[in-house]
Amino acid sequence: MNICVIGCGYVGLTTGTVLSHFGHDVTCVDIDSQKVDALNNGVCIIHEDGLESMLQKQLQKGTLEFSTDIHKHLQRNAVILVAVGTPASATGKTDLTYIDQVIENITLSTQDDEKKTIIIKSTVPPGTNEYIQTRLIESGKRKDRFTVISNPEFLREGTALYDLLNPDKVVVGGRNPLELEFIRKMYAYLPSEYFFTSPVTAELIKYASNAFLATKISFINELQRICEAYKGDISVVAEAIGCDPRIGPHFLKAGLGYGGYCLPKDIQSLSHAATVKGVVPSLLYSVERVNNSQVDMYIDFLEKEAGDLNHRKITVWGLAFKSNTDDTRDSPSYRLIKRLNEKGAILTAYDPAAVNKSKIVRTSKDQYESIKDADILIIATDWMDFIEADWTKVKAEMNGSIIMDARNCLNPSDVRSAGLNYVAPGIG
Ligand code: UGA
């Protein structure tokens, strides 16, 4: 197949590279010329395990290229995969500006006698695929010119390549079973569960998936507060309930809350879509409320453990919204840094991959240099470098001894045996 991927973000870049690896001829277009130049030179612009080497291999083979010339590639390719951003607006309503631009570009670049298959990968509110189809049909004389297929993406940042090559499901929202066959072929008949459903159900599966994950996190974070009040241990509670296959062990790690580009905006967008139809999403509102107050809970806890934070030297390990990514969008770590700054703390941060974009925190290039003379160290992202830190070295560098594990990822006895004071809410 000749495929044009619109948008070189996490989803577009990884999907485009993998589709070329599957044997298709792929051009990924983006408006950012610096990004496009870097990618054409084999430089992967995101921190994603294994992606750079696959990208370089496909560039060498000549089956993958990057371009800013959207019109040329929309004209040339019969298959168009849409992976543009769908950010949240202030009301929680999804901003579909980039989707509208894509529709505009497709109608401008195609002739009435050309047939195009348009695959929507971007996460969009229920009804959007229908809206895209209608707008495209209205733009020309022939009704059968465009086939719009919803194919939501479930990859996680940090394991994007693995997830794309080993999907637990592929969801295809369409009108004609031939569309399912088309998508199976596009994914080189990857073994997986395939769900062929209506476009709106496909859109809702995507939101339901992220909403359920967020619900699990807020559930365990609320339980953490109850554990703290009764001096119970949230880690053991999570481990024990996770043994029940009806509950499962994943997404039960209490911590600073969920962040990133997807979960926060998708929960808001689903809530908004519900209210538009008169449905009150009480549970989703609670999920958000717990998440939005999690950083304050940690600040209150730290003040109880360490006293006034004004002028205290605090080092934060981790800026990315989770480990194995350099993405800091909506990172709980920055929410924490902001609150610590308001409390008058003197801040230093360190992250193995993420680049600091905030002026309120100084960053160090070295993990151990970052804690020199620190009174308090906070673990804000569960990077392996932190889980396996040399705690004796940490003790030698620091002035104080408080280690607050805000991701419940450390082994408390490793930390304590180095003479440090391990603290975390809800660990008994
Ligand atoms: C999420 C979904 O997991 C993917 O399936 C989906 O495709 C993607 O959104 C998307 O919609 O594009 P991602 O944003 O990469 O993927 O991040 P997650 O791995 O879901 O983590 C989200 C947040 O939850 C992180 O801040 C993480 O630290 C936090 N988290 C995760 C916890 O606080 N506790 C846990 O037990 C697990």
Residues whose N, C-alpha, C, O or C-beta is under 5 A from the ligand:
A	BS01	UGA	E153 F154 L155 R156 E157 I217 F251 L252 K253 G255 G257 Y258 G259 G260 C262 L263 F321 K322
